[in-house]
Amino acid sequence: MNAPGPSSLTQARIDDTGDAGTPPARERGLKALSTWARQPGFLLSLPALAVFIAGFIGPLALVVLYSVMPARSFGVDNLPTLENFVTIFQDSYYLSFAWSIGLALATTVILMLICWPVAYGLSRVFRRSMILTLLLVLPLFVSENVRLFGWVLTLLNHGILDGSLRTLFGWEVPELLYNVPVTILGMVYVYLPFMLFPMALGVSMIPESCREAAFDMGATRSQVFREVEIPLAMPGILIGALLTFVLVLGSISEAKILGGQSVIMIAHDIETAFTYAQNWPLGSALSTLLILLTGVLVIGLLSKLNLDKLLSRK
């Protein structure tokens, strides 16, 4: 057998490095990573990155770790187990998930119907939209619980509404609190700004020239609404729907204060597991499932949005 010649050895070195005289791909990657890590932007972001890892990633990882620990244990040095997830389905915790998802969907749909005309008015019709925007933002400076207890005083038997109607007209109002409809009312009231303002942003991105061109081509008002305005405003609508759905999914105050626990939300079960039951692994398992559900929704919707185009209005 003939020994490999000089040309064969040279070709082998070229194949190993990519090109003659060029360092291997691994060395090039390490050099590029080192150069990127020395950039001022990365170095300046290190404190924020450390806070993000310590304040967000770390607690989430701890919750996931606790979810596979034995029930009612307070350490993470036990053998992993899936008994907490089995308990969730055996003890009907899935009903709380169903109620939370159902109320989140109902609230999101209702807010879509309510907020579209208001968002359209803010972006296209009202000349002093800043005043209306201020009126919508001001309640956010008041605690959510305080605002909900205001509704309790209004809807309570012999409260403001009932007492006023009895005094003025002699009408007796039936019990309005502690049911599903009033719980949805509280959610619609609390989370309205989170749907309205992204939707208003989406409406403001609709070029007036597109609407005028559609009308010039003979389109009716309903056709312009369906085929021009809704598709162009869809990024804002989806962001508002995502914010609303995720916030309602993890809400607890509306069901406890207005609903009187006639509906048990999943956030209430999580709170009970961590506090009264002192079952941290079960609470962590419930939280992990809620995080997974929310994460799938967020990633699925954001993958369909061009946020750069939305925020830059290009």
C-alpha positions as CSV (number, residue, x, y, z in Angstrom):
1,M,0.0,0.0,0.0
2,N,1.3,3.4,-1.0
3,A,1.8,6.1,1.7
4,P,-0.3,9.2,1.3
5,G,1.4,11.9,-0.6
6,P,1.8,15.5,0.3
7,S,-1.3,16.5,-1.7
8,S,-3.5,14.1,0.2
9,L,-2.3,15.4,3.6
10,T,-2.9,19.0,2.5
11,Q,-6.4,18.1,1.3
12,A,-7.1,16.4,4.7
13,R,-6.0,19.6,6.5
14,I,-8.2,21.7,4.3
15,D,-11.2,19.4,5.0
16,D,-10.6,19.6,8.7
17,T,-10.4,23.4,8.8
18,G,-12.7,24.3,6.0
19,D,-10.2,26.3,3.9
20,A,-6.4,26.3,3.8
21,G,-5.1,28.6,6.5
22,T,-8.6,29.1,8.0
23,P,-9.2,28.1,11.7
24,P,-11.7,25.4,12.4
25,A,-15.4,26.2,12.7
26,R,-15.2,25.6,16.5
27,E,-12.4,28.1,17.0
28,R,-14.3,30.7,14.8
29,G,-17.4,30.2,16.9
30,L,-15.6,30.7,20.2
31,K,-13.8,33.8,18.8
32,A,-17.1,35.3,17.6
33,L,-18.7,34.5,21.0
34,S,-15.8,36.1,22.8
35,T,-16.0,39.2,20.7
36,W,-19.8,39.5,21.2
37,A,-19.4,39.1,25.0
38,R,-16.9,42.0,25.1
39,Q,-19.3,44.4,23.4
40,P,-20.5,47.3,25.6
41,G,-24.2,46.4,25.1
42,F,-23.8,42.9,26.5
43,L,-21.7,44.1,29.4
44,L,-24.1,46.9,30.3
45,S,-27.0,44.4,30.2
46,L,-25.4,42.0,32.7
47,P,-27.0,43.6,35.8
48,A,-30.4,43.4,34.3
49,L,-29.8,39.9,33.1
50,A,-28.7,38.8,36.6
51,V,-31.9,40.4,38.1
52,F,-34.0,38.6,35.4
53,I,-32.4,35.2,36.2
54,A,-32.7,35.7,40.0
55,G,-36.1,37.2,40.0
56,F,-37.9,35.3,37.2
57,I,-36.1,32.3,35.9
58,G,-34.9,31.1,39.3
59,P,-38.4,31.1,41.0
60,L,-39.9,29.4,38.0
61,A,-37.3,26.7,38.0
62,L,-37.9,26.2,41.8
63,V,-41.6,25.9,41.2
64,V,-41.1,23.2,38.5
65,L,-38.7,21.4,40.8
66,Y,-41.1,21.4,43.7
67,S,-43.9,20.1,41.5
68,V,-42.2,16.7,41.3
69,M,-41.5,16.4,45.0
70,P,-43.6,14.3,47.4
71,A,-46.8,15.9,48.7
72,R,-46.5,18.1,51.8
73,S,-42.7,18.1,51.7
74,F,-40.7,21.4,52.1
75,G,-37.4,20.3,50.6
76,V,-36.1,19.4,47.2
77,D,-33.8,16.6,48.3
78,N,-36.5,13.8,47.8
79,L,-36.9,11.4,44.9
80,P,-38.9,13.0,42.0
81,T,-42.5,11.8,41.6
82,L,-45.5,12.6,39.5
83,E,-48.1,12.0,42.3
84,N,-49.0,15.6,42.4
85,F,-50.1,15.7,38.8
86,V,-52.1,12.5,39.3
87,T,-53.8,14.1,42.3
88,I,-54.8,17.1,40.2
89,F,-56.8,14.9,37.8
90,Q,-58.1,12.5,40.5
91,D,-59.4,15.3,42.8
92,S,-61.2,17.3,40.1
93,Y,-58.8,20.2,40.0
94,Y,-59.3,20.1,36.3
95,L,-62.7,21.7,36.9
96,S,-61.0,24.8,38.2
97,F,-58.9,24.9,35.0
98,A,-62.1,24.6,33.0
99,W,-63.8,27.4,34.8
100,S,-60.7,29.6,34.5
101,I,-60.4,29.0,30.8
102,G,-64.1,29.4,30.2
103,L,-64.3,32.7,32.1
104,A,-61.1,33.9,30.4
105,L,-62.6,33.1,26.9
106,A,-66.0,34.8,27.8
107,T,-64.3,37.9,29.1
108,T,-62.0,38.2,26.1
109,V,-64.9,37.9,23.6
110,I,-67.0,40.4,25.5
111,L,-64.2,42.9,25.7
112,M,-63.5,42.5,22.0
113,L,-67.1,43.4,21.2
114,I,-67.1,46.4,23.7
115,C,-63.6,47.7,22.9
116,W,-63.8,47.8,19.1
117,P,-66.1,50.8,18.8
118,V,-64.4,52.6,21.6
119,A,-60.9,51.9,20.0
120,Y,-62.3,53.1,16.7
121,G,-63.6,56.3,18.2
122,L,-60.3,56.9,20.0
123,S,-58.3,56.5,16.8
124,R,-60.6,58.0,14.2
125,V,-63.6,59.9,15.5
126,F,-63.1,61.7,18.8
127,R,-61.3,65.0,18.6
128,R,-60.4,65.1,22.3
129,S,-59.5,61.5,22.6
130,M,-56.9,62.3,25.3
131,I,-59.6,63.2,27.8
132,L,-61.4,59.8,27.2
133,T,-58.0,58.0,27.4
134,L,-57.3,59.8,30.8
135,L,-60.8,58.7,32.1
136,L,-60.0,55.1,31.1
137,V,-56.6,55.2,32.7
138,L,-57.4,56.9,36.0
139,P,-59.1,53.8,37.6
140,L,-55.8,51.9,37.1
141,F,-54.3,54.2,39.8
142,V,-56.8,52.8,42.4
143,S,-56.4,49.3,43.9
144,E,-58.3,46.6,42.1
145,N,-59.8,45.3,45.4
146,V,-61.0,48.8,46.2
147,R,-62.8,49.1,42.9
148,L,-64.3,45.7,43.3
149,F,-65.6,46.5,46.7
150,G,-67.2,49.6,45.2
151,W,-69.2,47.2,43.0
152,V,-70.1,45.2,46.1
153,L,-71.6,48.3,47.7
154,T,-73.4,49.1,44.5
155,L,-75.0,45.7,43.9
156,L,-75.5,44.5,47.5
157,N,-79.0,44.0,48.7
158,H,-80.1,47.3,50.3
159,G,-77.0,48.7,48.7
160,I,-76.8,51.8,46.5
161,L,-78.6,50.3,43.5
162,D,-81.2,48.4,45.4
163,G,-81.8,51.1,48.0
164,S,-82.2,53.8,45.3
165,L,-84.7,51.8,43.3
166,R,-86.7,50.9,46.4
167,T,-86.8,54.5,47.5
168,L,-87.6,56.1,44.2
169,F,-89.8,53.5,42.5
170,G,-90.6,50.9,45.1
171,W,-88.9,48.2,43.0
172,E,-87.3,45.2,44.7
173,V,-84.0,44.1,43.0
174,P,-83.2,40.4,43.2
175,E,-79.8,39.2,44.5
176,L,-77.2,40.4,42.1
177,L,-74.0,39.3,43.8
178,Y,-72.2,36.0,44.1
179,N,-72.9,34.4,40.7
180,V,-71.1,33.8,37.4
181,P,-72.5,36.8,35.5
182,V,-71.4,39.4,38.1
183,T,-68.0,37.7,38.2
184,I,-67.7,38.2,34.4
185,L,-68.8,41.8,34.9
186,G,-66.0,42.4,37.4
187,M,-63.5,40.9,35.0
188,V,-64.7,43.0,32.1
189,Y,-64.5,46.1,34.2
190,V,-61.0,45.4,35.6
191,Y,-59.3,44.2,32.4
192,L,-61.0,46.6,29.9
193,P,-57.9,48.8,29.4
194,F,-55.7,45.8,28.6
195,M,-57.9,45.1,25.6
196,L,-58.7,48.6,24.6
197,F,-55.3,50.2,24.2
198,P,-53.7,47.5,22.1
199,M,-56.8,47.4,19.9
200,A,-56.7,51.2,19.6
201,L,-53.0,50.8,18.5
202,G,-54.1,48.3,15.9
203,V,-56.9,50.5,14.6
204,S,-54.5,53.5,14.3
205,M,-52.3,51.4,12.0
206,I,-55.1,51.1,9.3
207,P,-54.1,53.5,6.5
208,E,-56.9,55.8,5.5
209,S,-56.0,55.4,1.9
210,C,-56.8,51.6,2.1
211,R,-60.3,52.4,3.3
212,E,-60.9,55.1,0.7
213,A,-59.6,52.8,-2.0
214,A,-62.0,50.1,-0.9
215,F,-65.0,52.5,-0.9
216,D,-63.9,53.8,-4.4
217,M,-64.0,50.2,-5.7
218,G,-67.6,49.8,-4.5
219,A,-67.1,48.0,-1.3
220,T,-69.9,48.4,1.3
221,R,-69.2,49.5,4.9
222,S,-69.5,45.9,6.1
223,Q,-67.1,44.6,3.5
224,V,-64.5,47.3,4.4
225,F,-64.9,46.3,8.0
226,R,-64.4,42.5,7.3
227,E,-61.8,42.7,4.6
228,V,-59.8,45.8,5.3
229,E,-60.1,47.0,8.9
230,I,-60.2,43.7,10.8
231,P,-57.2,42.1,9.0
232,L,-55.0,45.3,9.3
233,A,-55.9,45.8,12.9
234,M,-55.5,42.1,13.8
235,P,-52.0,42.5,15.4
236,G,-53.5,44.9,18.0
237,I,-56.5,42.7,18.5
238,L,-54.4,39.6,19.1
239,I,-52.1,41.4,21.6
240,G,-55.1,42.7,23.5
241,A,-56.8,39.3,23.5
242,L,-53.6,37.6,24.7
243,L,-53.1,40.1,27.5
244,T,-56.7,39.8,28.6
245,F,-56.9,36.1,28.4
246,V,-53.6,35.5,30.4
247,L,-54.5,38.0,33.1
248,V,-58.0,36.6,33.5
249,L,-56.7,33.1,33.6
250,G,-54.6,33.9,36.7
251,S,-57.2,36.2,38.3
252,I,-58.6,35.6,41.8
253,S,-60.1,38.7,43.3
254,E,-63.2,39.0,41.0
255,A,-64.3,35.4,41.8
256,K,-63.7,35.8,45.6
257,I,-65.1,39.3,46.0
258,L,-68.0,39.5,43.5
259,G,-68.6,35.8,42.9
260,G,-68.4,34.8,46.6
261,Q,-66.5,31.7,45.5
262,S,-69.5,30.4,43.6
263,V,-66.8,29.7,41.0
264,I,-63.4,28.4,42.1
265,M,-60.6,29.7,39.8
266,I,-57.3,27.8,39.5
267,A,-55.5,30.7,41.1
268,H,-57.7,30.1,44.2
269,D,-56.6,26.5,44.3
270,I,-53.0,27.5,44.0
271,E,-53.3,29.9,46.9
272,T,-55.0,27.4,49.1
273,A,-52.4,24.7,48.4
274,F,-49.5,27.1,49.3
275,T,-51.2,28.6,52.4
276,Y,-54.0,26.7,54.2
277,A,-53.1,23.2,53.0
278,Q,-49.3,23.8,53.3
279,N,-48.9,21.5,50.3
280,W,-46.2,23.3,48.3
281,P,-45.6,20.5,45.8
282,L,-49.3,20.4,44.8
283,G,-49.4,24.2,44.5
284,S,-46.3,24.0,42.4
285,A,-47.8,21.3,40.1
286,L,-50.9,23.4,39.6
287,S,-48.7,26.5,38.9
288,T,-46.6,24.5,36.4
289,L,-49.6,23.4,34.4
290,L,-50.9,27.0,34.4
291,I,-47.5,28.2,33.2
292,L,-47.4,25.6,30.4
293,L,-50.9,26.5,29.3
294,T,-50.1,30.2,29.2
295,G,-46.7,29.6,27.5
296,V,-48.2,27.6,24.7
297,L,-50.8,30.4,24.1
298,V,-48.2,33.2,24.2
299,I,-45.7,31.4,21.9
300,G,-48.4,30.4,19.5
301,L,-49.8,33.9,19.1
302,L,-46.5,35.8,19.1
303,S,-45.2,33.5,16.4
304,K,-48.0,35.0,14.1
305,L,-47.2,38.6,15.0
306,N,-44.6,40.9,13.5
307,L,-43.9,43.0,16.6
308,D,-41.2,45.1,14.8
309,K,-43.8,46.1,12.3
310,L,-46.4,46.7,14.9
311,L,-44.3,48.9,17.2
312,S,-42.6,50.8,14.4
313,R,-45.7,51.2,12.3
314,K,-43.8,50.4,9.2
